[in-house]
Amino acid sequence: MDLARNVWRRSLFVYKSSLQASLRNGSTGNTSNVAEVAVFSRDGDSGLAITDAGDTKPKDDLVFNALGATDELSSYIGLAREFACDGKVEHPYVDKLKRVQMILFDLSHAISKSIPGKTKPFENKHTKDLEEWILEYSNQLPPPEDYIIPGGGKACASLHVARTICRRAERSVTPLVRDGALDREAQTYLNRLSDFLLTISRIAAKCDERTENIYIPRAEVTEQK
């Protein structure tokens, strides 16, 4: 969290400084510079970055791989929320997805502060919430087929993508858990989150009145012909 805030503040400072300079130039008749303001910093150009724990690590370090996967997951969940809001029927899980994004932000903070042998607790309440939500929505659905092929509308398909990214995020935190740098509950949460995303992808298809795509073995297709 501190790392994210520092990057934001630094970028904001660069933006404000550049904007002020452009506006000063604009006051003398040169207004074109206002449109040329760039928001960037050169930190990290060397391929290194600093974690919240104060360690300088290469950008392909386990910590940054986990941070990147978690950030990507949150971003795609945000896209899935937008697709859900575009539907003709209200999708009941939208607020829950926003809650998940908040927890993923907390998880990113924990990852960035992770130090081997100094594990900080991650609340199991979050996992229990997911389990309750899964049961709630599962009761509204028919039993799942063995193999569901991603599809069934934009909201449904985007949740399937989020589910696969969640699996990658889970894999990326596993080494940190194994090294004692991250609470195992964080890994459990991501494992349960992928189940939740699968469940609500089915809810999304139902809300949008789309048919789920089910894998049919080739032998069965031939027999039907």
C-alpha positions in Angstrom: 0.0 0.0 0.0 2.8 2.4 0.9 4.6 1.5 -2.4 1.4 2.2 -4.4 0.9 5.5 -2.6 4.5 6.5 -3.1 4.3 5.8 -6.8 1.0 7.7 -7.1 2.3 10.7 -5.2 5.5 10.8 -7.2 3.6 10.6 -10.5 1.2 13.3 -9.3 4.1 15.5 -8.3 5.7 15.1 -11.8 2.3 15.8 -13.4 1.6 18.9 -11.4 5.1 20.2 -11.9 4.9 19.7 -15.7 1.4 21.1 -15.8 2.4 24.2 -13.9 5.4 24.7 -16.3 3.1 24.3 -19.3 0.6 26.7 -18.0 3.3 29.3 -17.4 4.5 28.8 -21.0 0.9 29.0 -22.1 0.4 32.4 -20.4 3.1 33.8 -22.7 1.2 32.6 -25.8 2.6 29.0 -26.0 -0.5 26.9 -25.2 0.4 23.8 -27.1 2.6 22.5 -24.3 -0.4 21.8 -22.1 -1.4 18.9 -24.4 2.2 17.5 -24.2 2.2 16.9 -20.4 3.5 13.3 -19.8 2.9 11.4 -16.5 5.9 9.2 -15.9 8.8 8.6 -13.6 12.1 7.0 -14.5 12.2 4.8 -11.4 12.6 1.2 -12.4 14.3 1.9 -15.8 17.2 -0.2 -14.6 14.9 -3.3 -14.1 14.9 -3.0 -10.3 12.2 -1.9 -8.0 11.8 -1.4 -4.2 9.3 -3.3 -2.2 7.3 -2.0 0.8 9.8 -3.9 3.0 12.6 -1.7 1.6 14.3 -4.4 -0.4 15.6 -3.7 -3.9 14.7 -6.6 -6.2 14.8 -7.3 -10.0 11.4 -6.8 -11.6 11.1 -10.5 -12.3 11.5 -11.5 -8.7 8.9 -13.7 -7.1 7.4 -10.8 -5.2 6.8 -8.7 -8.3 5.4 -11.7 -10.2 2.9 -12.2 -7.4 2.1 -8.4 -7.3 1.6 -8.3 -11.1 -0.7 -11.4 -11.1 -2.8 -10.0 -8.3 -3.0 -6.6 -9.9 -4.0 -8.2 -13.2 -6.6 -10.2 -11.4 -8.2 -7.2 -9.8 -8.2 -5.3 -13.1 -10.0 -8.1 -14.9 -12.5 -8.4 -12.1 -13.2 -4.7 -12.6 -13.8 -5.4 -16.3 -16.2 -8.3 -15.4 -18.1 -5.9 -13.1 -18.5 -3.4 -16.0 -19.9 -6.2 -18.3 -22.2 -7.2 -15.5 -23.5 -3.7 -15.1 -24.2 -3.5 -18.9 -26.7 -6.3 -18.8 -30.4 -5.8 -19.0 -30.9 -7.7 -15.8 -29.1 -6.8 -12.5 -26.3 -9.2 -11.7 -26.5 -9.8 -7.9 -22.8 -10.4 -7.4 -21.5 -7.0 -8.6 -21.0 -5.5 -5.1 -19.2 -8.7 -4.0 -16.7 -8.3 -6.8 -15.9 -4.8 -5.6 -15.4 -6.2 -2.1 -13.0 -8.8 -3.6 -11.0 -6.1 -5.3 -10.6 -4.3 -1.9 -9.3 -7.5 -0.4 -6.9 -8.1 -3.3 -5.5 -4.6 -2.7 -4.8 -5.7 0.9 -3.2 -8.9 -0.4 -0.9 -6.9 -2.7 0.1 -4.8 0.3 0.9 -8.1 2.2 2.9 -9.4 -0.7 4.9 -6.2 -1.1 5.8 -6.3 2.6 6.6 -10.0 2.6 9.8 -11.1 4.3 10.9 -14.7 4.5 10.3 -16.0 8.1 8.2 -13.0 9.1 4.7 -14.0 8.1 1.9 -11.5 8.8 -1.6 -12.9 9.3 -4.2 -12.8 6.5 -7.8 -13.0 7.8 -9.6 -16.3 7.2 -12.9 -14.4 7.4 -12.4 -13.4 3.8 -12.3 -17.1 2.7 -15.3 -17.9 4.8 -17.2 -15.1 3.1 -16.4 -16.6 -0.3 -17.6 -20.0 0.8 -20.9 -18.5 2.0 -21.3 -16.7 -1.3 -20.5 -19.9 -3.3 -23.2 -21.8 -1.4 -25.7 -19.0 -1.8 -25.3 -18.9 -5.6 -24.9 -22.7 -6.1 -28.4 -23.2 -4.7 -29.7 -21.1 -7.6 -28.0 -23.2 -10.2 -28.4 -26.7 -11.6 -25.5 -29.1 -10.9 -22.5 -28.2 -13.0 -21.4 -30.3 -15.9 -17.9 -31.9 -15.7 -16.4 -29.5 -18.3 -17.7 -26.0 -18.9 -16.2 -24.2 -21.9 -15.7 -20.4 -21.3 -18.3 -18.4 -23.1 -22.0 -17.6 -22.4 -21.9 -13.9 -22.9 -19.4 -11.1 -22.1 -20.0 -11.1 -18.4 -19.7 -14.8 -18.1 -16.7 -15.1 -20.4 -14.8 -12.3 -18.6 -15.4 -14.0 -15.3 -13.8 -17.2 -16.8 -10.8 -15.1 -17.8 -10.6 -13.7 -14.2 -10.8 -17.3 -12.9 -7.8 -18.4 -14.9 -5.8 -15.3 -13.8 -6.8 -16.1 -10.3 -5.2 -19.6 -10.7 -2.0 -17.9 -11.9 -2.0 -15.5 -9.0 -2.4 -18.5 -6.6 0.6 -20.2 -8.3 2.6 -17.0 -8.0 2.1 -16.7 -4.2 2.8 -20.4 -3.5 6.6 -19.9 -3.4 6.2 -17.0 -0.9 4.0 -19.1 1.3 6.5 -21.9 1.1 9.3 -19.6 2.1 7.3 -18.3 5.1 7.0 -14.8 3.7 3.2 -14.9 3.2 0.4 -16.4 5.3 -0.9 -19.6 3.8 -4.4 -18.2 4.3 -3.7 -15.8 1.4 -3.1 -18.8 -0.9 -6.3 -20.5 0.4 -8.2 -17.3 -0.3 -7.1 -17.3 -4.0 -8.0 -20.9 -4.3 -11.5 -20.3 -3.0 -11.8 -17.1 -5.1 -11.3 -19.1 -8.3 -14.2 -21.3 -7.3 -16.3 -18.3 -6.6 -15.5 -16.8 -10.0 -16.6 -20.0 -11.7 -19.8 -20.1 -9.7 -20.8 -16.5 -10.6 -19.8 -17.0 -14.2 -22.7 -19.4 -14.3 -24.9 -16.9 -12.6 -23.9 -14.3 -15.2 -24.9 -16.6 -18.0 -28.3 -17.2 -16.3 -28.9 -13.5 -15.8 -28.1 -12.8 -19.4 -30.2 -15.7 -20.6 -27.2 -17.3 -22.3 -26.6 -21.0 -22.6 -23.5 -22.4 -20.9 -21.0 -24.1 -23.3 -20.5 -27.7 -22.3 -17.7 -29.9 -23.6 -19.0 -32.9 -25.5 -16.5 -35.7 -26.2 -15.9 -36.4 -29.9 -17.2 -39.9 -29.6 -20.5 -38.7 -28.3 -20.9 -36.2 -31.1 -20.3 -39.0 -33.6 -22.9 -41.2 -32.0 -25.5 -38.4 -32.1 -24.9 -38.1 -35.9 
